[in-house]
Amino acid sequence: MHKYLLLLLLLISFSNINAGDIHIFKSKTEKENILSKKQINNFDFAFIEALKYKLIGNNKLAIKWFKKCLKIDKSSAAVRGELASIYYSSNEIKKAISYLEDAVYYNNNNRWYKLELSRLYYKREKIFNSCKVLHSLYTENNEDISILYLEASYFSDFKKWKQALKVYNFIEKERGSSLNLSLLKIKILSNLKYYDEINNELEKLYKINPKNLEYYALLANLYSKNNKEEEALEIYKKIIDLNSKDAYPYLFMADFYKKKLDIISYKKYLSLAVEKDNIDSPFMVKYLINLLVNNEDLDIEKSYIQELVNKLISLHPENVYYLALSADLYRFSKKFNKARDIYIKICELNPYVYKHWESLILLDSEIDDYPSLLIHTSKVIDIFPEHILPYVLKSQALLISERYSDIIRMLDNMEGLHIQNKVYALQLLIFRGEALYGLNKVADAFNVFDAVLTISPDEVGVLNNYSYYLSLRSENLHKAEKMIQKCLTLKGDDPTYLDTYAWVLFKMKKYKQALFYMKRLLNVEEPSSGEVLEHLGDIFYMNNLKKDALIYWNKALNKPGSTKLLERKIKEEKYFK
């Protein structure tokens, strides 16, 4: 017997009941249900077996043994509570509620049963039953006010606003006003659109903390949400009278006049708002961007937005948010140098934000300032070595500077870096090929170009350059011709590709075809490159058009890209290889 009792107490400690709940010897007629010693022993054995099976997850056998308990003692609240928890865990809510209702009947003092019953009613959307149980719990123990807050929240969840308000009013009557209670009531009152009562609650809040004007702002916001703009406007005017240093009432008034398409008043209040110290920088930036993008109704000039940003910067000269917005406005207006100068300042103020560095190096590239690009990409790589774009742009700057060995060295040092962006990975491979060609490692360069074209067969830059390099060496000209033909198919009459194709044909001694494509180039544009102008002269010469040849050779003179043989060609009026 003792070992069963010990096991019983151990299993009870893992269950949802108290030891005192096991034998509630009262029937529904409130007569004592007296059990014999044998019945008690049988009940305890069955109860232990039931708990054992419940704990190991065998609900079927647990239910079987709990029901044996009920055959012995029909009035056991503990057994019904355990059966309710099993059915709940199996999502049989209806059965769980039935057993919990009986458990509460047989043991009306067990708060856990009542809380669980209320929760199950709530899950079955029997909200009034649920809240009735909660209210009875508070009546039994009026020290626990949290029960009433739970009751009100249950009503709110089901949009029973009046019932929720009634509970909150009861709480106020019982315990008095408080900040949290007033805020909860205001939420309910706003759903009921009881604006006078909201005002009363806000007056209470103001008495609690007269320096906090947020409560007036809350009321104004509620008016605005419910299309009571004039009432909201009066509240904001009151806030401005009480505290003229707050930016947000001015912003509200600006938006009020924006809706009325009153551009003069809108600008007036918006300008006043940006002068205030308490305005949140990220919020103001979003506000101005939205004004820039969605500006059809008022047609605000971009210059006015720039003026506001300049004012913000004058008040907050080191505010990165405003500086970045100003830079982006200049970039939007294609004033890239001004935008770049601001981003230099931003990166000096806060060098540990990658997106600012990215904007800076992209602007360097946009304005073809390769010395600055080289400096800035080197800095950003030192701080953020995991980002790949800076390596791509640094490779570009090094290639322009003909620092081919530095490109190879940098790319070799990147071998441990994981490059997820396939476009960047391909671009870096192309730069490797160009650097190898610049170092006169021609076979290695051509192997790289072949690898690139295997990955991306329509990479027109590589198709063009590879074709041109082959023509310069008079190697594999048929391959060169196929590649440049593909460029023209993909891009049409691009002057660069027309020049390359004409030069490949020239090297293949197809002079008439070369002249045909050069004339197509002239129909597109008048070339300015010394290299292209000299090619024109050479092609005209080989087509016995010497006067035209001399014209273009002279045009090519002293221009970048022309060969050392150009002066001799002009002097002797003859083509030289």
SESE-899315 format. One line per field, with one value per residue (C-alpha): x, y, z; residue number from 1; residue in three letters. Coordinates in Angstrom, 3 decimals, always signed. Layout:
BEGIN
c1: (X/...)
c2: (Y/...)
c3: (Z/...)
seq: (NUM/...)
type: (ALA/...)
This chain:
BEGIN
c1: (+0.000/+2.807/+4.559/+1.282/+0.781/+4.341/+3.849/+0.494/+2.071/+4.922/+2.535/+0.329/+3.338/+3.577/-0.143/-2.439/-4.132/-3.563/-3.463/-6.481/-8.566/-8.432/-11.261/-14.059/-16.772/-19.794/-22.383/-24.510/-27.125/-24.482/-24.662/-21.386/-20.249/-18.616/-16.157/-15.091/-11.421/-11.425/-12.981/-10.365/-7.559/-9.074/-9.550/-5.927/-4.612/-6.698/-5.754/-2.022/-2.349/-4.196/-1.558/+1.220/-0.283/-0.985/+2.626/+3.998/+1.568/-0.798/-4.015/-6.249/-5.289/-5.181/-8.810/-9.779/-8.288/-9.664/-13.147/-12.662/-11.975/-15.305/-17.147/-15.763/-16.218/-18.574/-17.954/-14.152/-13.290/-9.620/-10.447/-12.642/-9.878/-7.391/-9.798/-10.389/-6.653/-6.319/-9.217/-7.862/-4.445/-6.235/-8.113/-11.452/-12.491/-16.183/-15.448/-12.779/-15.329/-17.900/-15.470/-14.194/-17.742/-18.317/-14.920/-15.905/-19.287/-17.729/-14.899/-16.023/-12.952/-10.378/-9.259/-7.201/-10.302/-12.160/-9.318/-8.985/-12.753/-12.763/-9.918/-11.713/-14.927/-12.841/-11.362/-14.898/-15.901/-18.330/-17.170/-19.975/-19.567/-15.819/-16.108/-18.821/-16.415/-13.663/-15.944/-16.953/-13.248/-12.790/-15.873/-14.291/-10.966/-11.144/-7.427/-6.531/-7.459/-5.612/-8.664/-10.781/-8.178/-8.232/-12.032/-11.942/-9.285/-11.416/-14.375/-12.090/-10.753/-14.303/-15.063/-17.558/-16.541/-19.386/-18.888/-15.124/-15.772/-18.159/-15.407/-12.802/-15.262/-15.778/-11.996/-11.792/-14.558/-12.784/-9.195/-9.302/-7.811/-4.402/-2.354/-2.630/-6.369/-7.090/-5.094/-7.013/-10.307/-9.328/-8.703/-12.196/-13.820/-12.199/-13.768/-17.117/-16.449/-17.315/-15.234/-16.509/-15.595/-12.180/-11.651/-12.577/-10.032/-7.374/-8.128/-7.532/-4.215/-3.269/-3.943/-1.742/+1.081/+0.403/+3.753/+3.001/+1.323/+1.265/-2.222/-3.534/-1.727/-3.453/-6.839/-6.008/-4.881/-8.163/-10.128/-8.065/-8.551/-12.285/-12.309/-12.837/-10.054/-11.300/-11.486/-8.005/-6.701/-8.001/-6.246/-2.943/-3.283/-3.734/-0.558/+1.394/+0.165/+1.361/+4.647/+5.744/+9.023/+7.382/+7.696/+4.883/+1.882/+3.307/+3.684/+0.081/-1.082/+1.022/-0.652/-4.050/-3.494/-1.986/-5.292/-7.026/-4.502/-3.503/+0.132/+1.032/-0.135/+1.371/+4.815/+4.515/+3.916/+6.326/+9.085/+8.277/+8.391/+11.896/+13.216/+12.328/+14.967/+12.856/+12.116/+13.205/+15.774/+14.764/+11.099/+11.788/+13.860/+11.032/+8.542/+10.546/+11.194/+7.466/+6.837/+9.321/+7.788/+4.058/+3.745/+1.061/-1.558/+0.544/+3.294/+5.983/+9.185/+12.255/+14.141/+11.832/+12.582/+16.311/+15.841/+14.245/+17.076/+19.646/+17.879/+17.979/+21.700/+22.380/+20.678/+22.252/+25.515/+26.731/+23.437/+24.186/+20.505/+20.082/+23.448/+22.639/+19.251/+20.909/+23.481/+20.769/+18.805/+21.908/+22.441/+18.798/+19.421/+22.578/+24.821/+27.182/+30.176/+28.140/+26.632/+30.077/+31.516/+28.727/+29.272/+32.968/+31.905/+29.411/+32.078/+34.432/+31.736/+30.767/+33.148/+31.424/+28.279/+28.883/+25.957/+27.468/+30.807/+28.986/+27.240/+30.577/+32.494/+29.606/+29.671/+33.464/+32.897/+30.002/+32.178/+35.214/+37.374/+39.592/+42.293/+39.570/+37.912/+41.204/+41.618/+38.046/+37.760/+41.015/+39.585/+36.269/+38.004/+40.064/+36.893/+34.483/+36.596/+33.558/+31.770/+32.576/+31.544/+34.543/+36.890/+35.103/+35.377/+38.978/+39.824/+38.233/+40.349/+43.547/+42.826/+42.375/+45.672/+47.318/+48.358/+47.898/+50.088/+48.125/+44.892/+46.299/+47.684/+44.359/+42.337/+44.709/+44.247/+40.467/+40.599/+39.287/+36.296/+32.906/+31.354/+27.618/+26.886/+27.501/+27.644/+30.461/+32.293/+32.159/+33.286/+36.309/+37.194/+37.016/+39.327/+41.785/+41.790/+42.346/+45.168/+46.868/+46.639/+48.103/+51.024/+51.493/+50.477/+48.405/+47.730/+46.598/+44.403/+42.753/+42.115/+40.340/+38.244/+37.275/+36.221/+34.115/+32.363/+31.660/+29.870/+28.230/+28.319/+26.681/+29.172/+29.568/+32.478/+34.576/+33.413/+34.528/+37.841/+38.834/+38.012/+40.041/+43.045/+43.053/+42.919/+45.858/+47.887/+46.398/+45.566/+42.499/+40.730/+37.747/+37.059/+37.486/+34.986/+32.358/+32.677/+32.330/+29.429/+27.668/+28.257/+26.581/+23.698/+23.164/+23.747/+23.161/+25.286/+27.338/+30.339/+32.846/+31.727/+31.549/+35.161/+36.281/+34.468/+35.952/+39.424/+38.999/+37.928/+40.883/+43.260/+41.532/+42.262/+38.553/+39.072/+35.776/+33.773/+35.877/+35.075/+31.372/+31.287/+33.373/+30.863/+28.111/+30.071/+30.268/+26.487/+26.118/+28.636/+31.724/+34.534/+36.899/+39.266/+42.710/+42.626/+39.325/+40.306/+43.594/+41.711/+39.489/+42.540/+44.115/+40.915/+40.378/+44.001/+43.660/+40.569/+42.643/+40.977/+44.216/+42.763/+40.184/+42.919/+45.037/+42.030/+41.421/+45.120/+45.439/+42.349/+43.942/+47.179/+47.914/+44.825/+44.927/+44.993/+46.895/+50.053/+53.658/+53.530/+50.883/+53.294/+55.183/+51.925/+51.051/+54.542/+54.963/+51.234/+51.461/+50.126/+52.641/+52.003)
c2: (+0.000/+2.417/+2.021/+2.769/+5.875/+7.035/+6.427/+8.204/+11.327/+11.252/+11.029/+13.752/+16.064/+15.758/+16.240/+19.303/+18.440/+18.791/+15.794/+17.154/+17.065/+13.302/+12.352/+14.931/+12.892/+14.882/+13.887/+16.225/+16.052/+17.399/+14.170/+12.712/+9.850/+7.582/+5.021/+1.854/+1.154/-1.344/+1.199/+3.762/+1.264/+0.319/+4.000/+4.821/+1.920/+2.894/+6.539/+5.709/+3.511/+6.286/+8.891/+6.506/+5.963/+9.682/+10.566/+8.124/+9.464/+6.488/+8.507/+5.606/+3.506/+6.603/+7.375/+3.765/+3.785/+7.278/+6.076/+3.078/+5.683/+7.366/+4.058/+3.863/+7.564/+9.440/+12.722/+12.922/+16.414/+15.416/+12.591/+14.895/+17.516/+14.936/+13.666/+17.275/+17.838/+14.617/+15.537/+19.078/+17.761/+15.617/+18.718/+17.295/+20.619/+19.789/+16.720/+18.680/+21.406/+18.845/+17.212/+20.583/+21.808/+18.740/+19.226/+22.792/+21.551/+18.947/+21.224/+24.810/+26.047/+24.957/+28.133/+26.162/+24.311/+27.591/+29.316/+26.357/+26.239/+29.955/+29.431/+26.531/+28.536/+31.286/+28.832/+27.663/+31.345/+31.079/+34.486/+35.258/+31.854/+32.441/+35.895/+34.811/+32.210/+34.848/+37.284/+34.606/+34.009/+37.696/+37.621/+34.733/+36.547/+40.266/+40.688/+39.374/+42.274/+40.636/+38.352/+41.371/+42.658/+39.202/+39.327/+42.744/+41.581/+38.545/+40.809/+43.085/+40.158/+39.425/+43.146/+43.209/+46.811/+47.778/+44.727/+45.402/+49.037/+47.928/+45.727/+48.526/+50.921/+48.315/+48.061/+51.864/+51.855/+49.139/+50.397/+53.974/+55.578/+54.685/+55.460/+51.916/+51.696/+55.007/+53.989/+50.707/+52.550/+55.033/+52.141/+50.793/+54.221/+54.966/+51.788/+52.914/+56.481/+57.938/+61.078/+63.010/+60.142/+59.886/+63.548/+62.861/+60.056/+62.252/+64.942/+62.311/+61.407/+65.057/+65.455/+62.435/+63.892/+67.481/+67.762/+64.916/+66.310/+62.926/+62.377/+65.377/+64.060/+60.733/+62.429/+64.418/+61.242/+59.529/+62.462/+62.359/+58.600/+59.087/+61.944/+64.634/+66.796/+70.126/+68.785/+67.294/+70.640/+72.418/+69.897/+70.395/+74.151/+73.628/+71.477/+74.196/+76.788/+74.564/+73.560/+75.377/+73.417/+70.133/+69.422/+66.908/+69.232/+71.391/+68.321/+67.353/+70.847/+70.752/+67.486/+68.953/+71.798/+69.379/+67.504/+70.821/+71.596/+74.793/+74.877/+78.150/+76.956/+73.515/+74.992/+77.335/+74.575/+72.116/+74.748/+75.399/+71.644/+71.141/+73.893/+71.954/+69.995/+67.003/+65.737/+62.152/+62.078/+58.749/+59.763/+63.163/+61.594/+59.146/+62.001/+64.071/+61.096/+60.372/+64.034/+63.780/+60.601/+61.280/+64.891/+65.026/+66.990/+69.907/+69.857/+70.799/+71.878/+69.691/+72.888/+73.449/+69.953/+70.610/+73.902/+72.023/+69.511/+72.306/+73.889/+70.592/+70.248/+73.806/+72.922/+69.445/+69.673/+66.214/+64.350/+61.511/+60.945/+64.495/+64.511/+61.244/+62.585/+65.737/+63.661/+61.472/+64.531/+65.822/+62.391/+62.329/+65.679/+64.218/+66.562/+63.692/+65.722/+67.474/+64.152/+62.550/+65.375/+64.936/+61.179/+61.792/+63.824/+61.122/+58.417/+60.603/+61.145/+57.481/+55.144/+51.979/+52.028/+50.058/+51.456/+54.958/+53.711/+51.884/+55.100/+56.931/+54.455/+54.170/+57.975/+57.880/+55.401/+57.455/+60.566/+58.526/+59.773/+56.695/+58.038/+58.729/+55.393/+53.640/+55.444/+54.904/+51.248/+50.501/+52.073/+50.260/+46.915/+47.448/+48.072/+45.669/+42.946/+40.675/+42.914/+42.145/+45.302/+47.310/+44.673/+44.925/+48.717/+48.675/+46.250/+48.725/+51.607/+49.506/+48.434/+52.063/+52.859/+49.858/+48.413/+44.859/+43.125/+44.775/+43.366/+39.823/+40.207/+41.471/+38.749/+36.045/+37.368/+37.025/+33.265/+32.556/+34.858/+33.346/+35.267/+34.628/+37.279/+35.547/+38.839/+40.129/+36.800/+36.882/+40.533/+39.751/+36.861/+39.257/+41.708/+38.857/+38.094/+41.782/+42.077/+38.938/+40.332/+43.623/+41.645/+39.991/+36.608/+36.147/+32.393/+32.651/+35.662/+33.860/+30.819/+33.090/+34.688/+31.224/+30.317/+33.499/+32.750/+29.197/+30.622/+33.543/+33.100/+36.502/+38.586/+41.256/+43.085/+39.940/+38.950/+42.348/+42.618/+38.998/+39.426/+42.641/+41.143/+38.228/+40.682/+42.668/+39.467/+38.220/+34.966/+32.746/+35.415/+33.190/+32.810/+36.570/+37.175/+34.885/+36.584/+40.132/+39.109/+37.860/+41.257/+43.051/+40.580/+41.232/+44.995/+46.299/+49.050/+49.962/+52.054/+50.128/+46.769/+48.085/+49.269/+45.904/+43.999/+46.255/+45.708/+41.920/+42.017/+44.266/+41.717/+39.009/+41.228/+41.641/+45.350/+46.118/+44.507/+46.377/+49.659/+48.776/+48.415/+51.545/+53.542/+52.105/+53.382/+56.873/+56.834/+56.265/+58.823/+60.841/+59.084/+61.016/+58.206/+58.311/+54.531/+54.442/+57.420/+55.717/+52.490/+54.505/+55.895/+52.435/+50.922/+53.763/+53.419/+49.678/+50.454/+52.889/+55.928/+57.702/+61.208/+59.943/+57.967/+61.111/+63.022/+60.460/+59.939/+63.671/+63.673/+60.896/+62.837/+63.802/+61.956/+59.163/+55.647/+56.318/+54.290/+55.413/+54.754/+57.419/+60.297/+58.143/+57.176/+60.848/+61.891/+59.128/+58.905/+55.177/+52.422/+50.663/+47.663)
c3: (+0.000/+0.892/-2.453/-4.263/-2.165/-2.907/-6.640/-6.488/-4.964/-7.509/-10.471/-9.025/-8.875/-12.692/-13.313/-13.228/-9.907/-6.183/-3.874/-2.058/-5.243/-5.704/-3.353/-3.416/-1.750/-2.901/-5.420/-7.550/-4.818/-2.395/-0.368/+0.745/-1.476/+1.077/-0.329/+1.381/+2.041/-0.807/-3.175/-2.180/-2.906/-6.252/-7.114/-6.225/-8.305/-11.334/-10.927/-10.822/-13.905/-15.736/-14.860/-15.868/-19.335/-19.701/-18.905/-21.494/-24.124/-24.339/-24.148/-25.120/-22.078/-19.857/-20.743/-20.107/-16.576/-15.743/-16.705/-14.347/-11.632/-12.390/-12.063/-8.519/-7.633/-9.954/-8.108/-8.680/-10.021/-10.385/-12.810/-14.883/-14.960/-16.229/-18.882/-20.017/-20.465/-22.525/-24.807/-25.162/-26.204/-28.825/-30.034/-28.918/-27.401/-26.990/-24.804/-22.894/-22.073/-20.916/-18.467/-17.206/-16.593/-14.402/-12.706/-11.784/-10.542/-8.241/-7.078/-7.338/-5.441/-8.031/-9.888/-12.416/-13.651/-14.073/-15.914/-18.267/-18.796/-19.638/-22.091/-23.795/-24.094/-25.689/-28.195/-29.069/-29.468/-26.554/-25.396/-22.949/-21.208/-21.052/-19.514/-17.076/-15.651/-15.358/-13.598/-11.093/-10.390/-9.557/-7.337/-5.389/-5.052/-5.680/-5.025/-8.481/-10.790/-13.707/-14.139/-15.078/-17.517/-19.135/-19.309/-21.034/-23.489/-24.380/-25.132/-27.205/-29.206/-30.328/-30.918/-28.064/-27.409/-25.086/-22.859/-22.750/-21.808/-19.054/-17.553/-17.760/-16.062/-13.339/-12.876/-12.588/-10.009/-8.031/-8.292/-9.595/-12.730/-14.135/-17.232/-18.612/-17.935/-19.677/-22.724/-22.920/-22.583/-25.306/-27.682/-26.992/-27.150/-30.505/-31.914/-30.550/-31.851/-28.440/-28.956/-25.934/-23.639/-25.324/-24.548/-20.902/-20.713/-22.251/-19.688/-16.997/-18.615/-18.828/-15.093/-14.394/-16.502/-17.648/-19.459/-21.827/-24.928/-26.628/-25.265/-27.207/-30.285/-29.729/-29.697/-32.821/-34.534/-33.615/-35.027/-38.209/-38.612/-38.421/-40.968/-38.356/-39.777/-38.455/-34.877/-35.281/-36.528/-33.418/-31.182/-32.996/-32.710/-28.966/-28.879/-30.716/-28.186/-25.342/-26.982/-30.117/-30.276/-31.327/-35.066/-35.435/-34.985/-37.769/-39.972/-39.306/-40.205/-43.358/-44.356/-43.484/-45.955/-48.482/-48.595/-49.234/-52.030/-50.231/-51.355/-49.603/-46.166/-46.820/-47.496/-44.521/-41.972/-43.558/-43.442/-39.771/-39.026/-40.418/-38.145/-34.976/-33.072/-32.093/-35.596/-36.259/-39.086/-40.719/-40.545/-42.133/-44.915/-45.714/-45.632/-48.130/-50.414/-50.429/-51.280/-54.127/-55.561/-54.935/-55.883/-58.563/-56.600/-55.383/-58.002/-55.468/-57.184/-56.651/-55.868/-52.853/-51.539/-52.030/-50.146/-47.220/-47.195/-47.253/-44.283/-42.399/-43.145/-41.971/-38.657/-38.462/-40.475/-39.504/-39.851/-42.249/-43.126/-44.431/-46.168/-47.952/-49.059/-50.407/-52.293/-53.796/-54.910/-56.713/-58.228/-59.335/-61.071/-62.693/-60.688/-59.996/-58.836/-56.120/-55.033/-54.907/-52.765/-50.201/-50.039/-49.376/-46.314/-45.252/-45.386/-43.359/-40.702/-40.511/-42.339/-41.121/-43.277/-46.466/-48.489/-48.299/-49.623/-52.403/-53.446/-53.395/-55.572/-58.040/-58.398/-58.904/-61.714/-63.139/-63.543/-64.712/-61.826/-61.753/-59.384/-56.776/-57.563/-56.854/-53.511/-52.362/-53.430/-51.577/-48.414/-48.599/-49.236/-46.067/-44.005/-45.765/-47.411/-47.814/-50.363/-54.006/-55.907/-54.623/-56.103/-59.455/-59.556/-58.320/-61.140/-63.551/-62.172/-62.268/-65.856/-66.972/-65.217/-66.988/-63.620/-64.837/-62.248/-59.423/-60.869/-60.952/-57.428/-56.052/-57.789/-56.521/-52.969/-53.390/-53.889/-50.357/-50.869/-51.655/-54.568/-54.751/-57.378/-60.722/-62.641/-60.418/-60.609/-64.419/-64.535/-62.354/-64.678/-67.645/-65.853/-65.248/-68.973/-69.862/-67.320/-68.657/-72.201/-70.960/-69.475/-72.895/-71.506/-74.630/-74.463/-70.821/-71.655/-74.563/-72.356/-69.869/-72.655/-73.896/-70.339/-70.096/-73.394/-72.242/-69.198/-71.027/-74.844/-75.495/-73.519/-76.201/-74.569/-74.572/-78.068/-79.391/-77.556/-78.183/-81.872/-82.068/-80.261/-82.724/-85.650/-84.290/-84.204/-87.515/-85.736/-86.077/-88.139/-88.983/-85.237/-84.865/-87.682/-86.140/-82.747/-84.092/-86.338/-83.198/-81.559/-84.466/-84.420/-80.716/-80.669/-84.187/-85.809/-82.762/-83.963/-81.830/-83.198/-86.792/-86.502/-85.124/-87.889/-90.576/-89.136/-89.012/-92.684/-93.487/-91.932/-93.988/-97.053/-97.711/-98.375/-100.131/-97.318/-94.791/-96.586/-96.609/-92.822/-92.278/-94.346/-92.162/-89.166/-90.744/-91.198/-87.466/-86.185/-87.055/-85.154/-82.880/-81.845/-83.443/-83.764/-85.697/-87.906/-88.818/-89.611/-91.950/-93.734/-94.064/-95.478/-97.937/-99.072/-99.741/-101.821/-104.003/-102.449/-101.500/-101.133/-98.645/-96.911/-96.445/-95.090/-92.331/-91.574/-91.029/-88.829/-86.751/-86.263/-82.646/-81.388/-78.782/-80.235/-83.464/-84.267/-84.513/-88.277/-88.868/-89.600/-92.098/-93.820/-94.246/-95.324/-97.912/-98.736/-98.402/-96.109/-93.855/-91.624)
seq: (1/2/3/4/5/6/7/8/9/10/11/12/13/14/15/16/17/18/19/20/21/22/23/24/25/26/27/28/29/30/31/32/33/34/35/36/37/38/39/40/41/42/43/44/45/46/47/48/49/50/51/52/53/54/55/56/57/58/59/60/61/62/63/64/65/66/67/68/69/70/71/72/73/74/75/76/77/78/79/80/81/82/83/84/85/86/87/88/89/90/91/92/93/94/95/96/97/98/99/100/101/102/103/104/105/106/107/108/109/110/111/112/113/114/115/116/117/118/119/120/121/122/123/124/125/126/127/128/129/130/131/132/133/134/135/136/137/138/139/140/141/142/143/144/145/146/147/148/149/150/151/152/153/154/155/156/157/158/159/160/161/162/163/164/165/166/167/168/169/170/171/172/173/174/175/176/177/178/179/180/181/182/183/184/185/186/187/188/189/190/191/192/193/194/195/196/197/198/199/200/201/202/203/204/205/206/207/208/209/210/211/212/213/214/215/216/217/218/219/220/221/222/223/224/225/226/227/228/229/230/231/232/233/234/235/236/237/238/239/240/241/242/243/244/245/246/247/248/249/250/251/252/253/254/255/256/257/258/259/260/261/262/263/264/265/266/267/268/269/270/271/272/273/274/275/276/277/278/279/280/281/282/283/284/285/286/287/288/289/290/291/292/293/294/295/296/297/298/299/300/301/302/303/304/305/306/307/308/309/310/311/312/313/314/315/316/317/318/319/320/321/322/323/324/325/326/327/328/329/330/331/332/333/334/335/336/337/338/339/340/341/342/343/344/345/346/347/348/349/350/351/352/353/354/355/356/357/358/359/360/361/362/363/364/365/366/367/368/369/370/371/372/373/374/375/376/377/378/379/380/381/382/383/384/385/386/387/388/389/390/391/392/393/394/395/396/397/398/399/400/401/402/403/404/405/406/407/408/409/410/411/412/413/414/415/416/417/418/419/420/421/422/423/424/425/426/427/428/429/430/431/432/433/434/435/436/437/438/439/440/441/442/443/444/445/446/447/448/449/450/451/452/453/454/455/456/457/458/459/460/461/462/463/464/465/466/467/468/469/470/471/472/473/474/475/476/477/478/479/480/481/482/483/484/485/486/487/488/489/490/491/492/493/494/495/496/497/498/499/500/501/502/503/504/505/506/507/508/509/510/511/512/513/514/515/516/517/518/519/520/521/522/523/524/525/526/527/528/529/530/531/532/533/534/535/536/537/538/539/540/541/542/543/544/545/546/547/548/549/550/551/552/553/554/555/556/557/558/559/560/561/562/563/564/565/566/567/568/569/570/571/572/573/574/575/576/577)
type: (MET/HIS/LYS/TYR/LEU/LEU/LEU/LEU/LEU/LEU/LEU/ILE/SER/PHE/SER/ASN/ILE/ASN/ALA/GLY/ASP/ILE/HIS/ILE/PHE/LYS/SER/LYS/THR/GLU/LYS/GLU/ASN/ILE/LEU/SER/LYS/LYS/GLN/ILE/ASN/ASN/PHE/ASP/PHE/ALA/PHE/ILE/GLU/ALA/LEU/LYS/TYR/LYS/LEU/ILE/GLY/ASN/ASN/LYS/LEU/ALA/ILE/LYS/TRP/PHE/LYS/LYS/CYS/LEU/LYS/ILE/ASP/LYS/SER/SER/ALA/ALA/VAL/ARG/GLY/GLU/LEU/ALA/SER/ILE/TYR/TYR/SER/SER/ASN/GLU/ILE/LYS/LYS/ALA/ILE/SER/TYR/LEU/GLU/ASP/ALA/VAL/TYR/TYR/ASN/ASN/ASN/ASN/ARG/TRP/TYR/LYS/LEU/GLU/LEU/SER/ARG/LEU/TYR/TYR/LYS/ARG/GLU/LYS/ILE/PHE/ASN/SER/CYS/LYS/VAL/LEU/HIS/SER/LEU/TYR/THR/GLU/ASN/ASN/GLU/ASP/ILE/SER/ILE/LEU/TYR/LEU/GLU/ALA/SER/TYR/PHE/SER/ASP/PHE/LYS/LYS/TRP/LYS/GLN/ALA/LEU/LYS/VAL/TYR/ASN/PHE/ILE/GLU/LYS/GLU/ARG/GLY/SER/SER/LEU/ASN/LEU/SER/LEU/LEU/LYS/ILE/LYS/ILE/LEU/SER/ASN/LEU/LYS/TYR/TYR/ASP/GLU/ILE/ASN/ASN/GLU/LEU/GLU/LYS/LEU/TYR/LYS/ILE/ASN/PRO/LYS/ASN/LEU/GLU/TYR/TYR/ALA/LEU/LEU/ALA/ASN/LEU/TYR/SER/LYS/ASN/ASN/LYS/GLU/GLU/GLU/ALA/LEU/GLU/ILE/TYR/LYS/LYS/ILE/ILE/ASP/LEU/ASN/SER/LYS/ASP/ALA/TYR/PRO/TYR/LEU/PHE/MET/ALA/ASP/PHE/TYR/LYS/LYS/LYS/LEU/ASP/ILE/ILE/SER/TYR/LYS/LYS/TYR/LEU/SER/LEU/ALA/VAL/GLU/LYS/ASP/ASN/ILE/ASP/SER/PRO/PHE/MET/VAL/LYS/TYR/LEU/ILE/ASN/LEU/LEU/VAL/ASN/ASN/GLU/ASP/LEU/ASP/ILE/GLU/LYS/SER/TYR/ILE/GLN/GLU/LEU/VAL/ASN/LYS/LEU/ILE/SER/LEU/HIS/PRO/GLU/ASN/VAL/TYR/TYR/LEU/ALA/LEU/SER/ALA/ASP/LEU/TYR/ARG/PHE/SER/LYS/LYS/PHE/ASN/LYS/ALA/ARG/ASP/ILE/TYR/ILE/LYS/ILE/CYS/GLU/LEU/ASN/PRO/TYR/VAL/TYR/LYS/HIS/TRP/GLU/SER/LEU/ILE/LEU/LEU/ASP/SER/GLU/ILE/ASP/ASP/TYR/PRO/SER/LEU/LEU/ILE/HIS/THR/SER/LYS/VAL/ILE/ASP/ILE/PHE/PRO/GLU/HIS/ILE/LEU/PRO/TYR/VAL/LEU/LYS/SER/GLN/ALA/LEU/LEU/ILE/SER/GLU/ARG/TYR/SER/ASP/ILE/ILE/ARG/MET/LEU/ASP/ASN/MET/GLU/GLY/LEU/HIS/ILE/GLN/ASN/LYS/VAL/TYR/ALA/LEU/GLN/LEU/LEU/ILE/PHE/ARG/GLY/GLU/ALA/LEU/TYR/GLY/LEU/ASN/LYS/VAL/ALA/ASP/ALA/PHE/ASN/VAL/PHE/ASP/ALA/VAL/LEU/THR/ILE/SER/PRO/ASP/GLU/VAL/GLY/VAL/LEU/ASN/ASN/TYR/SER/TYR/TYR/LEU/SER/LEU/ARG/SER/GLU/ASN/LEU/HIS/LYS/ALA/GLU/LYS/MET/ILE/GLN/LYS/CYS/LEU/THR/LEU/LYS/GLY/ASP/ASP/PRO/THR/TYR/LEU/ASP/THR/TYR/ALA/TRP/VAL/LEU/PHE/LYS/MET/LYS/LYS/TYR/LYS/GLN/ALA/LEU/PHE/TYR/MET/LYS/ARG/LEU/LEU/ASN/VAL/GLU/GLU/PRO/SER/SER/GLY/GLU/VAL/LEU/GLU/HIS/LEU/GLY/ASP/ILE/PHE/TYR/MET/ASN/ASN/LEU/LYS/LYS/ASP/ALA/LEU/ILE/TYR/TRP/ASN/LYS/ALA/LEU/ASN/LYS/PRO/GLY/SER/THR/LYS/LEU/LEU/GLU/ARG/LYS/ILE/LYS/GLU/GLU/LYS/TYR/PHE/LYS)
